[in-house]
Amino acid sequence: MTTANRMRSAFWCFIFVMGLVFPLTGCGPDGPKCVPVSGRVSLDGGKVPGPGFIYFNTDSGTGGSSRPGTAEFDADGNYTAKTYIPGDGLLPGKYVIRVDCWKTAPNMDGKPVVSFIPDRYQNAAKSDLTLTVEPDSKSITFNIDLLSR
């Protein structure tokens, strides 16, 4: 067997073994556990003007989870966060948050984009919204009150 054939065989053997091992990492009862997170989004203490989205971006400087989460809130502002599947929650770690609630969403039609909420909430670095999910938490209610000023 030539050196090239041995290297090719070793490569495919490695790929085969990784195909068996990789799906087992991070899954099952020993894998990372999400903490249920839900709450209500409000604007100036009242009802939000429409449905929208929350983006839980990981704060890379904290050494926590590197997997972000999302949530969709309804017209009443109610939401349940997800990381992998709807309603599973967020992995332990610190999150910086951004919120979108569009009157006219970004589009390809050239229509002006209009948000119901101030621009600062659409940028996680400027929103001043943070959430820390502790690994031993059973569930978290996290209400978000956005200010129009």
C-alpha positions, 0 to 999 in steps of 0.5 A, a space after each residue: 500500500 502506498 503512502 498516499 493510500 494509507 493517508 487516504 485510508 487514515 483520513 476516512 477512518 478518522 471521518 468515520 470515527 468522528 461521525 460516530 462520536 460527534 453526535 454524542 457530545 453535548 447531548 442527552 442527560 449529561 449535556 448542557 441544560 437549558 433554563 426556561 426563560 419567559 416574560 413580558 415585553 412592555 413599552 413605557 410600562 404599557 402594551 407593546 404596539 405589536 409583535 416582535 423578536 428578542 435576541 439573547 446574544 452571548 456575552 463572550 467576555 464571561 466564559 458562559 455559553 457561546 450559543 445565543 437564544 431567541 424569543 418571539 413576543 406576541 402583541 401582548 408582549 408575552 414570550 418564551 425563550 428558545 435555544 434549540 427548540 421552542 420553549 426550551 429556554 437559555 443555556 447558563 451564561 450572561 446575555 446582552 439583549 436586543 429587541 426588534 418591534 417593526 412597524 415596517 420591517 427591513 425589506 428588499 422593496 425599498 420601503 423605509 424601515 420604521 421601528 416602534 421602539 428606539 434604535 438603542 434597543 436594536 443594538 445589544 451593545 447599546 441597549 443596556 439590557 442584560 440577563 444572567 442565567 445561573 446553571 442551578 436556576 429552575 426557571 426565570 421570569 424576565 420582564 423587559 420594559 422598554 422606554 420610548 425616551 
